[in-house]
Amino acid sequence: MFQARDAILQAVRGGFSGRRVLVAGDLMLDRYLRGPVQRISPEAPVPVVQLKQRQDSAGGAANVARNLAKLGLSISLFGVTGQDAHREALVEALRSEGISTEGLIASPYRTTTCKTRVLGDHQQMLRIDEEVIAPLMPEEETQLFHLVSAALDGAEALILSDYGKGVFSPNLTQRLIQAGKARNIPVLVDPKGQDFSKYQGATLITPNQRELGQALGLSLAEDSIPRAQAEALRAQLDLEYLLVTLGEQGCLLLEADGSHHIPAVAREVFDVSGAGDTVIATLAAGLISGLSPMDAAQLANLAAGVVVGKLGTVPITQEDLWEALTGEAAIEQAHKILSLPQAQSKVAAWRSAGARIVFTNGCFDLLHVGHVSYLEQARQQGDRLIVGLNTDRSVRAIKGASRPVIGQEDRARILAALAAVDLVVLFDEETPLSLILALRPQVLVKGADYREEAIVGAREVRAWGGEVVRIPLVEDRSTTRTLQRLECILCKPDPARSPGR
């Protein structure tokens, strides 16, 4: 999954070294009213919630700041509120979590956005929004810009959290992006609306699938992403990266060198509120800690998977993310070994998200550096690598009764532990043709020691527009050669045990 797991573990355990991040955007108060439901109202066919608990928490851009603070980073938060009781509750909620409120402008022209959720027996029954959606007054916009601009020196990232409430006019958005770029500070944006042109020149934006569809003027099916149009949008806006969040399908990272689909780890989803805030906060933390964009995106995807398993708008914490990371390796590897029907379902999801599917096959008995190099090169041919693995019976049929040395379950588990491998499927036939026909990869990979006309499935893959790639093998590295060396070692007399010694 991760390219540099040790670096990620070090960053998370170290609280991302307490690096400083600025967050600006639409501030709001999330209010929760909770209680049991025991009857239906006699006045109307609606449940009666017996109120037992009130809870206020910081939402919107303030929730992005909460996520960053819980991960161990130093935060400066900026935005505009009203002069009302909701502002007072928001300020109290932020201060209770150690987040400074000095950057919060109190406006006499607007109210503080408040989203009140009524929950009965842990089920959300109703949401009430109190807000005024309107542009800032010119003097407020100027004041907000100067507050953020003055704080940029010493910061390592600027996040613009746009909830479409009126804070980010095109003028203010561009001024903030240019101010960040002038100081070589990455600017990450969680966008809203149909016109993304105001985000021109940002380092990265993180729309969800619906928001991307709106920006492209398309009505996207639930499981589709038009990669070509998304890449064109990235280039048009002069973005370094575009990260599209796809809910249960994970996310899609687009950069100049190509696109990468990152699948979600299957979890029970209780509440998706605030998941986008967690994504952009964790992404920023990863990038400024020196992680690659791919690793930072995968870490953000993992963090989002944690928070959607909790009720309400809950930020990711350093402890939660550490536990998810340290438990992820075993879960991830187990999820890579699938039956053919399960594999077909997984591949269908990858394909619908635009992933380029690569297939190779073999016995992979006594895994050695030649195998590892070969699989790494195979993975580079696309976005997802499937390994068709011979069962013990089929290995014996091909290589003789003494093989395999390692049983099929162990061989599958070892392959699944490799970062280059995304899926392992066992097959019992002497050739993988039926497996290839069932999974229909775009790329079929085999060693360069095979002539293309001798590669099983080559003709079929080319027939549906796919590609056949032959990869050079590492010299003097093979299971047969390893076994021969072992035999020599075992048969050679040991001088230390010779008679008379």
C-alpha positions in Angstrom: 0.0 0.0 0.0 2.5 2.6 1.2 5.7 3.4 -0.6 7.6 4.5 2.6 5.7 3.0 5.5 8.6 3.6 8.0 8.6 7.3 7.2 4.8 7.4 7.6 4.9 5.7 11.0 7.6 8.1 12.1 5.6 11.1 11.0 2.4 10.0 12.7 4.1 8.9 15.9 6.0 12.2 16.0 2.9 14.3 15.6 4.2 15.5 12.2 6.9 17.4 14.2 4.3 20.0 15.3 4.6 21.8 12.0 2.6 24.9 11.5 -0.4 25.1 9.2 -2.8 27.9 8.4 -6.5 27.2 7.9 -8.9 29.8 6.4 -12.5 29.4 5.4 -16.1 29.1 6.3 -16.6 28.6 10.0 -19.6 27.0 11.6 -20.9 25.4 14.7 -22.0 21.8 14.7 -24.7 21.3 17.4 -26.0 17.8 18.4 -29.2 17.1 20.3 -29.4 13.5 21.4 -31.9 11.3 23.2 -34.0 8.1 23.0 -37.1 7.6 20.9 -39.9 5.8 22.6 -43.0 7.0 20.9 -44.6 8.7 17.9 -46.0 12.2 18.4 -49.9 12.4 18.6 -49.7 15.7 16.7 -48.1 14.3 13.6 -46.5 11.0 12.5 -43.0 11.9 13.6 -40.8 10.4 16.3 -40.5 12.1 19.7 -36.9 12.5 20.8 -36.5 12.8 24.6 -33.6 15.2 24.8 -30.8 14.0 27.1 -27.7 15.6 25.7 -26.5 18.8 24.0 -23.1 19.0 22.4 -21.4 21.8 20.4 -18.3 21.3 18.3 -16.4 23.4 15.8 -17.3 22.6 12.1 -16.5 23.6 8.6 -13.0 25.1 8.3 -12.8 24.9 12.1 -13.1 21.1 11.9 -10.2 21.0 9.5 -8.2 22.9 12.2 -9.4 20.3 14.8 -8.2 17.4 12.7 -4.8 19.1 12.4 -4.5 19.9 16.1 -5.5 16.3 17.0 -2.7 15.0 14.8 -0.2 17.1 16.7 0.3 20.1 14.3 0.4 23.8 15.3 -2.7 25.6 13.9 -3.7 29.2 13.1 -7.4 29.5 12.1 -9.0 32.4 10.2 -12.6 33.1 9.2 -15.6 35.3 9.7 -18.5 34.7 12.2 -21.5 36.8 13.3 -21.8 38.6 16.6 -24.1 36.2 18.2 -24.5 33.3 20.7 -23.4 30.8 18.1 -20.1 32.6 17.8 -19.6 32.4 21.5 -20.3 28.7 21.5 -17.9 28.2 18.6 -15.2 30.1 20.3 -15.7 28.1 23.5 -15.5 24.8 21.6 -12.3 25.8 19.8 -10.6 27.1 23.0 -11.6 23.8 24.8 -9.4 22.0 22.2 -6.5 24.5 22.5 -7.1 26.2 19.2 -6.5 30.0 19.1 -9.5 32.2 18.1 -7.5 35.4 17.4 -8.1 35.0 13.7 -11.9 35.0 13.9 -13.4 38.2 12.6 -16.8 39.1 14.2 -19.1 40.6 11.5 -22.2 42.7 12.3 -23.5 41.8 8.8 -23.9 38.0 9.1 -24.8 35.3 11.5 -22.6 32.4 12.6 -23.6 29.3 10.6 -25.0 26.7 12.9 -26.0 23.1 11.9 -28.2 21.5 14.5 -28.6 17.7 14.2 -31.3 15.9 16.1 -30.4 12.3 16.8 -32.8 9.7 18.2 -31.2 6.5 19.4 -28.0 7.3 17.4 -30.0 7.8 14.2 -30.0 11.3 12.7 -33.6 12.4 12.5 -33.4 16.0 11.4 -30.9 18.7 10.5 -31.6 22.4 10.9 -29.3 25.0 9.3 -29.1 28.6 10.5 -27.0 30.7 8.2 -26.6 33.7 5.9 -24.9 32.9 2.6 -23.5 36.2 1.3 -20.2 37.6 0.2 -18.0 39.4 2.8 -18.1 43.1 3.0 -15.1 44.6 1.2 -13.5 45.8 4.4 -14.0 42.3 5.9 -12.3 40.7 2.9 -9.4 43.0 3.2 -9.1 42.4 6.9 -9.2 38.6 6.4 -6.5 38.7 3.7 -4.1 40.8 5.8 -4.6 38.5 8.8 -3.7 35.4 6.8 -1.0 37.0 4.8 0.8 38.3 8.0 0.8 34.8 9.4 2.3 33.1 6.3 5.9 33.6 7.3 6.9 30.5 9.2 3.9 28.4 8.1 4.4 25.3 6.0 1.0 25.0 4.4 -2.2 27.0 3.8 -5.5 25.2 3.6 -8.6 27.0 2.1 -11.8 25.3 3.3 -14.5 26.5 1.1 -18.0 25.5 2.2 -19.7 28.0 -0.2 -21.0 30.3 2.5 -19.5 33.5 0.9 -16.0 33.9 2.4 -14.1 32.9 -0.7 -14.8 35.4 -3.5 -12.7 34.8 -6.6 -10.6 37.9 -5.7 -9.8 36.8 -2.1 -9.2 33.2 -3.2 -6.6 34.2 -5.8 -4.9 36.7 -3.5 -4.4 34.0 -0.9 -3.2 31.4 -3.4 -0.7 33.9 -4.9 0.5 35.0 -1.4 1.2 31.3 -0.5 2.9 30.6 -3.8 5.1 33.8 -3.4 6.4 32.2 -0.2 6.7 28.8 -1.7 4.0 27.5 0.7 1.7 24.7 -0.7 -1.9 25.9 -0.9 -4.5 23.1 -0.6 -8.2 23.8 -1.3 -11.4 21.9 -0.4 -13.5 23.4 -3.2 -17.2 24.2 -3.7 -19.4 25.4 -6.5 -19.5 24.9 -10.3 -16.7 27.3 -11.2 -13.3 26.1 -10.1 -11.4 28.8 -11.9 -11.0 30.8 -8.7 -8.7 28.0 -7.5 -6.3 28.6 -10.4 -2.7 27.9 -9.4 -3.4 26.1 -6.1 -1.1 23.2 -5.2 -4.0 20.8 -4.8 -7.8 20.6 -4.7 -9.9 17.8 -3.1 -13.4 17.7 -4.7 -15.6 14.8 -4.1 -17.2 13.0 -7.1 -20.3 15.1 -7.1 -18.4 18.4 -6.9 -16.1 17.3 -9.7 -19.1 16.5 -11.9 -20.5 19.9 -11.2 -17.3 21.6 -12.2 -17.1 19.6 -15.4 -20.7 20.1 -16.2 -21.4 16.4 -16.1 -23.8 14.2 -14.3 -21.6 11.4 -13.1 -22.7 7.9 -12.4 -22.0 6.8 -8.8 -19.0 4.6 -9.8 -17.5 6.6 -12.7 -14.8 9.1 -13.0 -13.9 10.7 -16.4 -10.2 10.6 -16.1 -9.4 12.5 -19.3 -11.7 15.4 -18.4 -10.4 15.4 -14.8 -6.8 15.6 -16.0 -7.7 18.3 -18.4 -9.2 20.3 -15.5 -6.0 19.8 -13.5 -3.9 21.1 -16.3 -6.2 24.0 -17.1 -6.2 25.1 -13.5 -2.4 24.7 -13.3 -2.7 22.4 -10.3 0.1 20.1 -9.2 -2.4 17.5 -7.9 -6.1 16.8 -8.1 -7.5 14.4 -5.5 -11.0 13.2 -6.1 -12.7 11.5 -3.1 -15.0 8.6 -4.1 -16.6 7.5 -0.8 -16.6 3.7 -0.6 -14.5 3.5 -3.8 -11.6 5.4 -2.1 -10.0 8.2 -4.0 -8.3 9.1 -7.3 -5.0 11.1 -7.3 -4.1 12.9 -10.6 -0.7 14.4 -11.2 1.4 15.3 -14.2 2.9 11.8 -14.3 -0.5 10.0 -14.4 -3.4 9.0 -12.2 -3.6 6.5 -9.3 -6.7 4.9 -7.8 -6.5 4.3 -4.0 -9.2 1.9 -2.8 -10.9 2.3 0.5 -10.4 -0.3 3.2 -13.8 -1.8 3.9 -15.3 -0.4 7.1 -18.7 0.0 8.5 -19.9 3.6 7.8 -21.9 5.4 10.5 -21.5 9.0 9.5 -19.6 10.7 6.6 -19.9 14.2 8.2 -16.5 15.8 8.2 -14.7 13.1 6.2 -13.6 15.7 3.7 -12.1 17.9 6.4 -10.1 14.9 7.7 -8.9 14.1 4.1 -7.5 17.6 3.5 -6.0 17.9 7.0 -4.2 14.6 6.9 -3.1 15.2 3.3 -1.5 18.5 4.3 0.2 17.0 7.3 1.6 14.2 5.1 2.9 16.5 2.4 4.7 19.0 4.6 6.3 16.0 6.5 8.0 15.0 3.2 5.7 12.1 2.3 5.2 11.5 -1.4 1.8 12.7 -2.8 0.8 9.0 -3.2 1.6 8.1 0.4 0.0 11.3 1.7 -3.1 10.6 -0.2 -3.2 7.0 1.0 -2.7 8.2 4.6 -5.6 10.7 4.2 -7.8 7.9 2.7 -7.0 5.7 5.7 -7.8 8.5 8.1 -11.2 9.2 6.4 -12.0 5.5 6.8 -11.5 5.8 10.5 -13.7 8.9 11.1 -16.7 7.6 9.0 -16.9 4.7 11.4 -17.8 7.1 14.2 -21.0 9.0 14.9 -21.0 12.7 14.3 -18.3 15.1 13.0 -15.3 13.6 14.8 -11.7 14.5 13.9 -9.0 12.0 13.4 -6.5 11.7 16.3 -2.9 10.8 16.3 -3.7 7.7 18.3 -6.5 6.6 16.0 -4.3 7.0 12.9 -1.4 5.2 14.6 -3.7 2.2 15.5 -5.1 2.2 12.0 -1.6 2.2 10.5 -0.2 -0.5 12.7 -3.2 -2.7 12.1 -3.5 -2.0 8.4 -0.7 -4.2 7.2 -2.2 -7.4 8.3 -5.8 -6.4 7.2 -4.5 -5.1 3.9 -2.6 -8.3 3.1 -5.5 -10.6 4.0 -7.8 -8.5 1.8 -5.5 -9.0 -1.2 -6.0 -12.8 -1.4 -9.4 -13.4 -3.0 -11.5 -16.1 -4.8 -12.2 -15.5 -8.4 -15.7 -14.1 -7.9 -14.4 -11.8 -5.2 -11.6 -10.7 -7.5 -14.0 -10.0 -10.3 -16.0 -7.7 -8.1 -12.8 -5.9 -6.9 -11.5 -5.5 -10.4 -14.9 -4.2 -11.6 -14.7 -1.5 -8.9 -11.1 -0.6 -9.9 -12.0 -0.5 -13.6 -15.0 1.7 -13.0 -12.7 4.2 -11.2 -10.5 4.2 -14.3 -7.6 2.0 -13.0 -5.3 0.3 -15.5 -5.3 -3.4 -14.6 -2.1 -5.5 -15.0 -2.0 -9.3 -14.8 0.9 -11.8 -14.4 1.1 -15.3 -13.1 3.5 -17.9 -11.8 4.3 -20.4 -9.1 6.5 -17.9 -7.0 8.0 -20.8 -5.0 10.8 -19.7 -2.7 10.4 -16.0 -3.4 13.7 -14.3 -4.3 15.0 -11.0 -5.5 14.3 -11.9 -9.1 10.6 -12.4 -8.3 10.5 -9.1 -6.4 12.2 -7.1 -9.2 9.9 -8.7 -11.8 6.7 -7.8 -9.8 7.8 -4.3 -9.2 8.4 -3.7 -12.9 5.0 -5.4 -13.7 3.2 -3.0 -11.2 4.8 0.0 -13.0 2.8 -1.0 -16.2 -0.5 0.2 -14.7 -2.4 1.1 -11.5 -3.3 -2.4 -10.1 -1.3 -5.6 -10.3 -3.1 -9.0 -10.1 -1.0 -12.1 -9.6 -2.4 -15.4 -10.7 -0.8 -18.0 -8.4 -0.6 -21.7 -9.2 -2.1 -24.0 -6.6 0.1 -26.8 -5.2 -1.5 -29.4 -7.4 -0.9 -27.4 -10.6 2.7 -26.7 -9.6 3.3 -30.4 -9.1 1.8 -31.0 -12.6 4.2 -28.5 -14.1 7.4 -29.0 -12.1 7.2 -32.5 -10.6 6.3 -34.2 -7.3 9.1 -32.4 -5.3 7.5 -29.0 -5.9 6.4 -26.6 -4.5 8.7 -26.2 -1.6 6.3 -23.7 -0.1 2.6 -24.4 0.2 0.0 -22.3 -1.7 -1.4 -20.5 1.4 2.1 -19.4 2.5 3.1 -18.4 -1.1 -0.1 -16.3 -1.4 0.5 -14.6 1.9 4.1 -13.8 1.1 3.1 -12.3 -2.3 0.3 -10.3 -0.6 2.9 -8.7 1.7 4.6 -7.1 -1.3 3.7 -3.4 -1.9 3.8 -4.0 -5.7 1.0 -6.7 -5.5 -2.6 -5.5 -5.2 -4.4 -8.9 -5.6 -3.6 -12.6 -5.5 -5.9 -15.2 -7.0 -5.1 -18.9 -6.9 -5.8 -21.0 -10.0 -5.8 -24.8 -10.3 -5.4 -25.2 -14.1 -2.0 -25.7 -15.8 -2.5 -22.3 -17.6 -4.1 -19.1 -16.4 -6.2 -18.6 -19.5 -9.6 -18.9 -17.8 -8.4 -16.5 -15.1 -7.3 -14.0 -17.7 -10.6 -14.3 -19.6 -12.5 -13.7 -16.4 -10.6 -10.7 -15.2 -9.8 -9.1 -18.7 -6.7 -7.1 -17.7 -5.5 -4.2 -19.9 -1.9 -5.4 -19.6 -0.5 -8.9 -19.6 3.1 -9.3 -18.2 5.5 -12.1 -18.6 9.2 -12.6 -18.4 11.4 -11.7 -21.4 12.5 -15.4 -21.6 9.0 -16.1 -23.2 8.4 -15.4 -26.9 5.2 -13.4 -27.2 3.5 -16.1 -29.3 4.1 -18.6 -26.5 2.6 -16.4 -23.8 -0.8 -17.8 -22.7 -3.5 -15.2 -23.1 -1.5 -12.8 -25.2 -3.7 -13.2 -28.3 -6.9 -12.7 -26.2 -5.6 -9.6 -24.4 -4.5 -8.0 -27.6 -8.0 -8.9 -29.1 -9.7 -6.6 -26.6 -7.2 -3.8 -27.1 -4.8 -4.7 -24.3 -1.0 -4.8 -24.2 1.5 -7.6 -23.7 4.7 -6.6 -21.9 7.8 -8.8 -21.6 10.1 -7.9 -18.6 13.8 -8.7 -18.4 14.7 -11.1 -15.6 17.4 -10.6 -13.0 20.3 -12.8 -14.1 21.3 -15.9 -12.0 18.2 -15.6 -9.9 15.7 -18.5 -10.0 14.0 -20.9 -7.6 15.7 -23.8 -9.5 19.1 -22.3 -9.0 18.4 -21.6 -5.3 17.4 -25.3 -4.8 20.6 -26.4 -6.6 22.7 -24.3 -4.3 20.9 -25.6 -1.2 21.5 -29.2 -2.4 25.2 -28.5 -2.9 25.4 -27.0 0.6 23.6 -30.0 2.2 25.6 -32.6 0.2 29.1 -31.0 0.7 31.0 -32.5 3.6 31.4 -30.2 6.6 35.2 -30.1 7.6 34.2 -29.2 11.2 32.5 -32.6 11.4 35.2 -34.7 9.7 36.7 -37.7 11.6 39.7 -36.9 13.6 38.8 -33.3 14.1 
